Amino acid sequence: MPESALQVQIGRFLDSRRRENVSGHTLRAYAADLKQLCDYLGSPAPEKIDLLMLRGWLADLYRRDLRPVSLRRKLAAVRSFFRFLVREGVTGVNTARLLATPKAPATIPRVMTAEKTNNMLDAAAARDERPRLARDLAIMEVLYGCGIRAGELVGLNLEDLDLSEGWLRVRGKGRKERQVPLPSKAAAALERYLAERQSASAENAVFLNRSGARLNDRTVRHLVKLYATLLAGDSSVHPHSFRHAYATHLLSDGADLRAIQELLGHARLSTTQKYTKVTLADLMAVYDKSHPKA
């Protein structure tokens, strides 16, 4: 059965995002969300999709009792797709922009304590029986020591490392580049891994899989969960847990909020400010537990 015009444009959109070095995780989410849209709408020509159709699609998602964060992600994917259609001249209006964004409840990210994080990393370093331990330890030390996303980590190339000066060049969302300090423990872990890696592959990526190709973010998530379950008995830990810990621990030790914003690569300060809520929640927990008048 031949593809509909809508399916063709979705394929072109995904190809364009792939060329922009969007992470594999994001691409898979876009593909799933747009397939869901296509399944609901059927096969209309993209330029024939109007606001009423999109409202029907959004109402169908509401009926499925999806969480607001999932609704917002799906809507963001559709808006991005329509921006592509407008840019390509397929349609004249980004109809998806007219849809109201579901409100998401303010949530406080769950953050590992500094003690738990460091105990886990120290325990990982002692697991000599693990294959590719040097690589795995370097991955976790860089995630925590630099606060970068899993997609940013797997996107690192050898020329992005400046071990002598202690810097990483990171390509974040929207292909924006930023410089991130590389702390001594992460640098030492990288040096140990690179000493093993040097003859492994001609691939330019820093982190490689067992075949000598660039590691993907799905494998990084699997590795972090494996070590966290094995060493800390906590299967909920994921690569972003290290990013949350990085920001929260910096803030707790007196780092400036705007400096943390730059280090994390957040476009808006409001995104970084959620970590102040974590710190305040921790302070209130200490107060409630310790103060005689609490």
C-alpha positions as CSV (number, residue, x, y, z in Angstrom):
1,M,0.0,0.0,0.0
2,P,1.6,3.3,-1.0
3,E,2.3,6.0,1.6
4,S,-0.2,8.8,2.0
5,A,1.0,12.4,1.4
6,L,0.9,12.9,5.2
7,Q,3.1,9.9,5.8
8,V,5.5,11.1,3.2
9,Q,5.8,14.5,4.9
10,I,6.3,12.9,8.3
11,G,9.2,10.9,6.8
12,R,10.7,14.0,5.3
13,F,10.4,15.8,8.7
14,L,12.1,13.0,10.6
15,D,14.9,12.9,8.0
16,S,15.4,16.6,8.4
17,R,15.6,16.3,12.2
18,R,18.0,13.4,11.8
19,R,20.3,15.6,9.7
20,E,20.2,18.2,12.5
21,N,21.7,15.6,14.9
22,V,18.6,15.3,17.1
23,S,19.1,12.5,19.6
24,G,17.8,9.0,18.8
25,H,15.5,9.2,21.8
26,T,13.9,12.4,20.5
27,L,13.6,11.0,17.0
28,R,11.8,7.9,18.3
29,A,9.4,10.0,20.3
30,Y,8.6,12.2,17.3
31,A,8.0,9.2,15.1
32,A,5.7,7.6,17.7
33,D,3.7,10.8,18.3
34,L,3.3,11.6,14.6
35,K,2.3,8.1,13.8
36,Q,-0.4,8.4,16.4
37,L,-1.6,11.6,14.8
38,C,-1.6,10.0,11.4
39,D,-3.6,7.0,12.7
40,Y,-6.2,9.3,14.2
41,L,-6.6,11.6,11.2
42,G,-6.4,9.0,8.5
43,S,-4.9,10.2,5.2
44,P,-5.7,13.8,4.7
45,A,-3.4,16.0,2.6
46,P,-1.2,17.9,5.1
47,E,-2.5,21.3,3.8
48,K,-6.1,20.1,4.5
49,I,-5.5,19.5,8.3
50,D,-7.5,22.2,10.1
51,L,-7.9,23.3,13.7
52,L,-11.0,21.3,14.2
53,M,-9.2,18.1,13.2
54,L,-6.3,18.8,15.6
55,R,-8.7,19.6,18.4
56,G,-10.3,16.2,17.8
57,W,-6.9,14.5,18.0
58,L,-6.1,16.3,21.3
59,A,-9.5,15.5,22.7
60,D,-8.9,11.8,21.9
61,L,-5.6,12.0,23.8
62,Y,-7.4,13.5,26.8
63,R,-9.9,10.6,26.8
64,R,-6.9,8.2,27.1
65,D,-6.1,9.9,30.5
66,L,-2.5,10.7,29.4
67,R,-0.4,12.7,31.9
68,P,-0.1,16.4,31.1
69,V,3.6,16.0,30.5
70,S,2.9,13.4,27.8
71,L,0.2,15.6,26.2
72,R,2.6,18.5,26.1
73,R,5.3,16.4,24.5
74,K,3.0,15.1,21.8
75,L,1.7,18.6,21.1
76,A,5.3,19.9,20.8
77,A,6.1,17.2,18.2
78,V,3.0,18.2,16.1
79,R,3.9,21.9,16.4
80,S,7.5,21.1,15.3
81,F,6.1,19.1,12.3
82,F,3.8,21.9,11.2
83,R,6.7,24.4,11.5
84,F,8.5,22.1,9.0
85,L,5.5,22.1,6.7
86,V,5.4,25.9,6.7
87,R,9.1,26.2,6.1
88,E,8.9,23.7,3.2
89,G,5.9,25.6,1.7
90,V,3.6,22.6,2.1
91,T,1.1,24.6,4.1
92,G,0.8,28.3,4.8
93,V,-0.1,28.3,8.5
94,N,1.1,26.4,11.6
95,T,-2.4,25.4,12.7
96,A,-1.0,23.5,15.7
97,R,0.1,26.8,17.2
98,L,-3.6,27.6,17.8
99,L,-4.0,24.6,20.2
100,A,-4.0,25.4,23.9
101,T,-1.1,23.9,25.7
102,P,-2.2,21.6,28.6
103,K,-1.0,22.8,32.0
104,A,1.5,20.5,33.7
105,P,1.6,20.4,37.5
106,A,4.7,21.8,39.0
107,T,6.9,18.8,40.0
108,I,10.0,18.6,42.0
109,P,12.6,16.3,40.5
110,R,13.7,13.4,42.7
111,V,17.4,14.0,43.4
112,M,20.0,11.6,44.7
113,T,22.0,12.9,47.7
114,A,25.7,13.7,47.3
115,E,26.5,10.7,49.5
116,K,24.4,8.2,47.5
117,T,25.8,9.5,44.2
118,N,29.4,9.3,45.3
119,N,28.9,5.9,47.0
120,M,27.5,4.5,43.8
121,L,30.4,5.8,41.7
122,D,32.9,4.5,44.2
123,A,31.3,1.1,44.3
124,A,31.2,1.0,40.5
125,A,34.9,1.7,40.3
126,A,35.5,-1.4,42.4
127,R,33.6,-3.8,40.1
128,D,36.6,-5.2,38.3
129,E,34.6,-8.1,36.9
130,R,32.5,-5.8,34.7
131,P,33.5,-5.8,31.0
132,R,34.2,-2.3,29.7
133,L,34.3,-0.9,33.3
134,A,36.6,2.0,32.3
135,R,34.1,3.2,29.7
136,D,31.1,2.8,32.0
137,L,32.8,4.6,34.9
138,A,33.8,7.4,32.6
139,I,30.2,7.7,31.4
140,M,28.8,8.1,34.9
141,E,31.6,10.4,36.1
142,V,31.0,12.7,33.1
143,L,27.2,12.6,33.6
144,Y,27.6,13.7,37.2
145,G,30.7,15.8,37.0
146,C,29.5,17.8,34.0
147,G,25.7,17.6,34.3
148,I,25.2,16.9,30.6
149,R,22.3,15.1,29.0
150,A,22.6,11.5,27.7
151,G,22.2,12.7,24.1
152,E,24.9,15.3,24.7
153,L,27.2,12.6,26.1
154,V,26.9,10.2,23.2
155,G,27.3,13.1,20.8
156,L,30.8,13.9,22.2
157,N,33.7,13.6,19.7
158,L,37.4,13.3,20.5
159,E,38.1,16.9,19.5
160,D,35.5,18.1,22.0
161,L,37.7,17.0,24.9
162,D,40.3,19.3,26.4
163,L,41.7,17.2,29.2
164,S,44.7,19.4,29.8
165,E,42.6,22.6,30.4
166,G,39.6,20.7,31.9
167,W,36.8,21.5,29.4
168,L,34.2,19.8,27.3
169,R,32.5,21.2,24.2
170,V,28.9,20.1,24.3
171,R,26.3,20.3,21.6
172,G,22.9,20.8,23.3
173,K,19.4,21.2,22.1
174,G,19.0,23.1,18.9
175,R,22.7,22.3,18.2
176,K,23.7,25.1,20.5
177,E,27.3,24.7,21.7
178,R,28.5,25.4,25.2
179,Q,31.7,24.9,27.2
180,V,31.4,22.8,30.3
181,P,34.1,22.5,33.0
182,L,35.5,19.0,33.3
183,P,36.3,18.1,37.0
184,S,39.3,16.1,38.0
185,K,37.6,12.8,38.8
186,A,35.7,12.9,35.4
187,A,38.9,13.8,33.6
188,A,40.8,10.9,35.3
189,A,38.1,8.5,34.4
190,L,38.2,9.7,30.8
191,E,41.9,9.3,30.6
192,R,41.8,5.7,31.8
193,Y,39.0,4.9,29.3
194,L,40.8,6.6,26.4
195,A,44.0,4.7,27.1
196,E,42.0,1.5,26.4
197,R,40.0,3.0,23.6
198,Q,42.9,4.4,21.4
199,S,43.3,1.3,19.3
200,A,39.7,0.2,19.4
201,S,38.2,2.1,16.5
202,A,38.7,4.8,13.9
203,E,35.3,6.2,14.9
204,N,35.5,9.8,16.1
205,A,33.0,9.4,18.9
206,V,34.3,9.4,22.5
207,F,32.1,6.6,23.7
208,L,31.9,3.4,21.7
209,N,29.8,0.2,21.9
210,R,31.3,-3.3,21.7
211,S,31.3,-3.1,17.9
212,G,33.4,0.1,17.9
213,A,30.6,2.3,16.8
214,R,29.1,5.4,18.5
215,L,27.2,4.5,21.7
216,N,23.5,5.5,21.7
217,D,21.5,7.1,24.5
218,R,19.4,4.1,24.9
219,T,22.4,2.0,25.9
220,V,23.5,4.7,28.3
221,R,20.1,4.6,30.0
222,H,20.4,0.8,30.3
223,L,23.9,1.0,31.7
224,V,23.0,3.6,34.4
225,K,19.9,1.6,35.4
226,L,22.0,-1.6,35.6
227,Y,24.7,-0.1,37.9
228,A,22.1,1.7,40.0
229,T,20.1,-1.5,40.6
230,L,23.3,-3.5,41.2
231,L,25.0,-1.1,43.5
232,A,22.3,1.1,45.1
233,G,19.3,-1.2,44.8
234,D,17.5,1.7,42.9
235,S,16.2,0.9,39.4
236,S,14.6,4.4,39.1
237,V,18.0,6.1,38.6
238,H,18.6,7.2,35.0
239,P,21.1,9.5,33.2
240,H,19.1,12.6,34.0
241,S,19.3,11.7,37.7
242,F,22.9,12.7,37.5
243,R,22.0,16.0,35.9
244,H,19.5,16.7,38.6
245,A,22.1,15.8,41.3
246,Y,24.7,18.0,39.6
247,A,22.5,21.1,39.6
248,T,21.0,20.6,43.0
249,H,24.4,19.9,44.7
250,L,25.9,23.0,43.0
251,L,23.0,25.1,44.2
252,S,23.2,23.7,47.8
253,D,26.9,24.6,47.9
254,G,26.2,28.2,47.0
255,A,26.6,28.3,43.2
256,D,24.8,31.2,41.4
257,L,21.5,30.2,39.7
258,R,22.5,31.9,36.4
259,A,25.8,30.2,36.4
260,I,24.0,26.8,36.8
261,Q,21.7,27.9,33.9
262,E,24.7,28.3,31.6
263,L,26.3,25.1,32.7
264,L,23.1,23.1,32.1
265,G,22.4,24.9,28.7
266,H,18.9,26.0,29.7
267,A,17.4,28.6,27.4
268,R,15.2,30.0,30.3
269,L,16.1,30.6,33.9
270,S,12.6,29.4,34.9
271,T,13.7,25.9,33.9
272,T,16.7,26.1,36.2
273,Q,14.7,27.5,39.1
274,K,13.0,24.1,39.7
275,Y,16.2,23.2,41.6
276,T,15.6,25.9,44.1
277,K,12.4,24.1,45.0
278,V,14.3,20.9,45.6
279,T,16.7,22.7,47.9
280,L,13.8,24.4,49.8
281,A,12.0,21.1,50.1
282,D,15.1,19.5,51.6
283,L,15.5,22.4,54.1
284,M,11.9,22.1,55.1
285,A,12.3,18.3,55.7
286,V,15.3,19.0,57.9
287,Y,13.3,21.6,59.8
288,D,10.3,19.4,60.3
289,K,12.5,16.6,61.6
290,S,14.8,18.6,63.8
291,H,13.1,21.8,65.1
292,P,11.2,21.4,68.5
293,K,8.5,23.8,67.3
294,A,8.0,22.2,63.9
